[in-house]
Amino acid sequence: MRVLLIARPGTGGAARVLEALLRRLPERGIRGTAALSSLEGTEVLDAARAHGWDTVRLDMERSPSWSDLAARREIARLAPGHDVIHAHAAKAGALARLAAGGVPVVYAPHGLYFTYHAPGSIRHRVWRAIERRLASRTAIFHCVSPTEADTCVEAGLCDRSRAVVVPNPVPHLPAVRAPEVMAGDDGPIVLMAARFADPKDPITFLRAAARVDPSLRARFVLVGTGPDEKIVRQWAERPSGGRCWVLTPLPEVRTLLARTRVAVLSSRSEAMPLFLLEALAEGVPAVASDLPGCRDASGDAALYVPPGDPEAMAASIERLLRDAALHADLSAKARARAPQFDEERWLDGIVAMYEKAKVPAAP
């Protein structure tokens, strides 16, 4: 089978999942072309080349742009000769479905964009209408959680048979040395890793850090990058009850999680956050925004707080730092839940999804 992978990898969890696809699919006899934007880095393109994929630089802006016309033409040129197109996130998903011709498209929203906006708002209505117009061009919606599948069906994008749930995996990646701030025994680490942009809301994490009791000696570490990095660093430098560090992304967040007491995710919208899955694998309890995607990921291994509520987040962080029995209980639940997101299980699901989408060969 030949697959055309199209994406704007960015710097978040979707990039990690794409790297796992590029690394693991050749083991199942699946290769093809990786057409990837490099506007936020070439790491995923480099990974595609390293694992034997044909590669095409297909730069795509996040917002609508005149360059989208050229990208659409390039996708139309690339599509023939592939059995399936696997398009990731809204921009690549829209262009792929417009340009695919007769090649079936598997569309992975990684969080449907209209759900980032308040129901009934103009943006919510516009982006949902666009998804509905493109839905008939979609062979399968690759949903990373049951909640995302429910959203596709309830929004009228597809019936249940075309909403295939294949949750994100916890990739098996080599470890790297943790930075010095993670070393030693100078207070527990509270860690968040996310892109510095909506809908991740790292500012709520930093505001919560300032409210945590200083006597707990917690160290707050925020890992990521993105368009809001300047303001994030300004917030981190404010006087607070906790000590805050902002680190540029590392290739292996699990190395940091291995030394972490509490994982935190303060997003305002999520589909299936990879950071929470990695916390499960390391047995780290989480404090997360009370969103369906976060609950799909962490289940009963987390405490949940209203999105954008630093007071509630600080209180939950303090609970996990003070209550050893609660921490041990959630840690055990995290390790028990982690096998649901095993990479081999995920790979089986991806291959089965491609087989379902593939156009039958002519007799």
C-alpha positions, -999 to 999 in steps of 0.1 A, spaced: 0 0 0 12 35 -8 0 64 14 3 101 9 7 118 43 -1 155 43 4 177 74 15 209 90 35 191 118 40 221 140 57 215 174 31 197 194 17 162 199 6 159 163 42 161 151 51 133 175 23 111 161 34 118 126 70 108 134 56 75 148 37 69 116 67 76 94 89 53 116 65 24 120 44 21 88 73 7 67 74 -23 90 40 -32 77 49 -27 41 34 7 38 53 35 23 46 64 0 51 102 1 52 126 30 41 161 19 48 183 49 50 219 58 84 231 71 73 266 83 77 255 119 108 233 115 121 205 93 123 178 119 94 157 106 105 160 70 140 148 81 124 119 99 104 110 67 136 109 46 154 89 73 127 62 71 127 59 34 96 80 24 95 102 -7 94 137 6 79 169 -7 81 203 11 45 216 10 45 248 31 11 257 45 2 288 66 -21 282 96 -45 309 83 -61 309 48 -36 322 23 -31 326 -14 -3 299 -11 -31 274 -5 -39 274 -42 -3 262 -50 -5 236 -22 -38 223 -36 -23 220 -71 7 201 -57 -16 177 -38 -35 170 -70 -2 163 -87 9 139 -60 -23 120 -54 -22 96 -83 -3 65 -76 -13 64 -39 -40 41 -24 -49 64 5 -43 100 15 -39 106 52 -44 143 60 -38 157 94 -55 188 110 -78 213 94 -57 230 67 -42 199 53 -75 181 56 -93 207 36 -68 210 8 -64 172 5 -101 167 2 -104 194 -25 -75 180 -45 -77 142 -40 -95 133 -72 -104 96 -69 -80 88 -41 -98 82 -7 -90 106 21 -86 97 57 -89 129 76 -75 132 111 -88 165 126 -67 163 158 -95 184 173 -122 197 150 -115 234 146 -150 246 151 -150 231 186 -123 257 196 -150 284 194 -181 289 215 -212 270 202 -234 294 183 -207 319 176 -200 331 141 -166 312 139 -182 280 152 -210 282 126 -186 291 97 -160 264 104 -187 237 111 -203 246 78 -170 242 60 -165 208 75 -200 198 64 -193 208 29 -161 188 28 -176 158 46 -188 140 14 -152 140 2 -140 121 32 -137 83 32 -130 81 69 -127 105 98 -97 93 119 -109 102 154 -83 102 182 -110 97 209 -146 85 213 -156 121 221 -142 133 187 -161 105 169 -193 116 187 -187 152 177 -183 141 140 -216 122 141 -235 149 161 -223 176 138 -236 157 108 -202 151 92 -206 113 89 -224 83 102 -209 61 129 -193 37 104 -170 64 89 -159 77 123 -130 54 132 -115 58 166 -77 51 167 -64 69 198 -29 85 198 -1 63 210 27 68 235 57 67 211 87 46 220 114 72 216 150 72 229 156 91 261 177 122 265 194 137 294 170 159 315 180 196 320 197 206 353 164 221 366 151 185 368 180 172 387 186 169 425 161 168 453 153 205 456 115 202 457 89 184 436 85 191 399 52 202 385 54 199 347 34 211 317 44 205 281 24 223 253 25 246 224 25 283 235 -7 292 217 -44 288 218 -61 266 229 -33 253 252 -35 283 276 -1 281 294 -8 314 312 -34 296 334 -6 271 344 17 300 354 -11 318 373 -18 286 392 19 283 400 18 317 417 -10 305 439 6 273 452 18 274 488 55 283 487 61 260 517 56 230 493 89 241 475 74 231 442 93 238 410 71 246 380 85 237 346 68 247 313 81 231 282 72 243 247 74 270 221 51 289 198 38 323 189 30 333 225 65 325 239 74 361 247 43 367 268 47 332 284 83 341 295 71 375 308 45 357 330 71 332 342 94 360 353 68 376 376 72 373 413 53 342 425 50 317 453 66 290 431 97 289 410 90 288 373 112 276 344 104 278 307 122 253 286 124 250 248 110 216 235 130 185 242 128 154 220 116 132 249 92 147 273 90 113 291 126 119 304 112 149 323 81 131 334 102 104 350 113 131 375 79 148 378 55 147 407 25 162 390 17 167 353 -6 196 344 -25 205 312 -44 238 313 -59 237 277 -92 252 267 -98 225 240 -83 190 234 -89 160 213 -64 134 228 -34 152 244 -2 132 240 13 148 271 -13 132 293 -8 98 277 30 101 284 22 110 320 2 77 322 31 58 309 54 72 336 28 68 363 25 105 370 -9 118 382 -23 148 363 -43 179 370 -61 188 337 -88 210 323 -122 193 326 -126 186 289 -139 154 272 -105 149 254 -86 151 287 -109 127 303 -106 103 273 -69 104 279 -64 104 316 -96 87 328 -95 82 366 -58 90 368 -63 128 371 -80 156 390 -100 178 367 -106 216 370 -126 241 350 -107 255 320 -91 289 327 -94 286 365 -60 291 382 -74 290 417 -90 255 412 -58 243 394 -36 255 422 -58 238 448 -57 205 429 -19 207 425 -16 213 463 -38 182 470 -15 160 450 16 175 466 3 171 501 -17 138 500 6 109 495 -22 83 495 -41 102 468 -10 106 447 -2 68 450 -37 59 441 -37 80 409 -2 69 400 -13 32 401 -44 41 380 -22 59 355 1 28 350 -29 5 347 -45 27 320 -13 33 299 -15 0 280 -46 12 262 -24 35 243 4 10 233 21 19 201 16 -16 186 -21 -15 193 -23 19 176 -3 7 146 -28 -22 141 -56 3 141 -40 26 116 -33 -3 91 -69 -16 95 -82 20 89 -62 23 57 -75 -11 45 -111 1 51 -106 33 32 -86 19 3 -104 18 -31 -107 -19 -42 -83 -29 -70 -100 -32 -104 -107 -69 -114 
